[in-house]
Amino acid sequence: MQMIVAFLRPRMRGAVMDRLRRLKVPGASLSTVEGFGHEAGLGGERTYAESVSPYVTKLKLEVVCQDDRIDEITAAIAEHAQTGRRGDGKIFVLPVHRALDIRTF
C-alpha cells in the first residue's frame, strides 16, 4: 500500500474530489493547511519574502491505495489540480507498512 499526500489550491477541491469519486477511490481526507514555498513576487520573480505572503492556504489531500493504483490516482490529481501557474501544489507518494481498522481491531 501507498499513501498519496498532495497539496492543492483550495479552489481545485471540487474538480479533484469529483474525479477521485469517479475513479472509485475508497476514501480520501482533506485538511486546510498553511505554509510557504516559492511564491511569485510582484514582478513574477521567485521569492520567499514575507511581503508577498507570509503563509499560503492550501488543501492537504491524503489517499491510501494499493500499489497498482498509484499512477492512475496521482495522474488524476495532477490533471484536475493543475492551472499551469506557480503554486499549483505538490504530490508525494509514501509507503504504508501497515493499516489497522480501529472498529475491528
C-alpha positions, 0 to 999 in steps of 0.5 A: 500500500501507498499513501498519496499526500498532495497539496492543492489550491483550495479552489481545485477541491471540487474538480479533484474530489469529483474525479477521485469519486469517479475513479472509485477511490475508497476514501480520501481526507482533506485538511486546510493547511498553511505554509510557504514555498516559492511564491511569485513576487510582484514582478513574477520573480521567485521569492520567499519574502514575507511581503508577498505572503507570509503563509499560503492556504492550501488543501492537504489531500491524503489517499491510501491505495494499493500499489497498482493504483498509484499512477492512475490516482496521482495522474488524476490529481495532477490533471484536475489540480493543475492551472499551469501557474506557480503554486499549483501544489505538490504530490508525494507518494509514501509507503504504508507498512501497515493499516489497522481498522480501529472498529475491528481491531 
